[in-house]
Amino acid sequence: MDEKLLRYVPAAKREAIRDAYRDQDGIWICLRYGWEASRTDSGCHVIHEDTIAGLRYQIAGIRRNEAETQPVFPSLQR
């Protein structure tokens, strides 16, 4: 994980981050299960941007995905 990138993530959203890195294709943030990048495709767990400005815009849209936090088969949960 690139700690330098985490300085752009507000403390309240850091628990959502599984990995953050930069490579030749840009900046990537991978989200944990139960979180989504709501400013991209529905249910998206990966943010990819070329600029810090774009990254900050996408980070602001990170939110819990309630559909993923519920058991898929509640009757099997005991």
N, C-alpha and C positions, 0 to 999 in steps of 0.2 A: 504494500500500500504506500502510495506517495503522500507522505505527511504534509508536504507543501500544498497539495491540492485541498486538503481538509480545512485549511484556513478559510476557504471560501464557503464552507458548509456551516450553517448556524448550529450551535450546540444542540438545539432541540431536534435537529434532523440527522445528527451523526449516528444515532442508533440504527438508522435505516441503511447505512453504507456498509456493504460487504467488502468492496475493493474500489480503489481509485488509482488510476495510473495514466501516464501520458506515453504515447508512442508516435511513430511516424505518421499515423493516420489521424491523430488528434488526441483529445482528452476523453477518458472513459470513466464512468462511475457505474458500478454494479450494485444493485440494491438487494437487500435481504428478502427472504420469503415473507410475504405479508405487507410489502410496501410496493408502490408503483410510482412511476414518473408520469404524472397525470397530464403533463403538457406535451406528451408524445402519444403514441398509439395506446389504446386502452389495454391495461394490464402489463405494460412494458416495464421490464426490470433493469434496463440498461440505458444510460444516458451517454450519448456520444456527441461532442461538440468540437469545433475547431478553435474557438476563442473562449477566453475567460468570461466575457460578457454573455455569450450564449450559454455557457455552463451555469452561471449564476441565475439566469432566467429559468433554466430547467430545474435547478436545485430548489427554487422557490415553489415548484409544482410537485415536489415529493410529498406523498401522503400515504396513509395506511390504506390498504386494499382490503376492505371488510369481507369481501367474498373469499379471499384466501385465508383469513383468520378463522373462518368457520369450518368445522369438519365436513368433509365431502359426504360421508355417510354417517350422520349423527347416530343412527340406530346401532352402529357397530362400536360406538364409544362407550366404554364401561369403566 
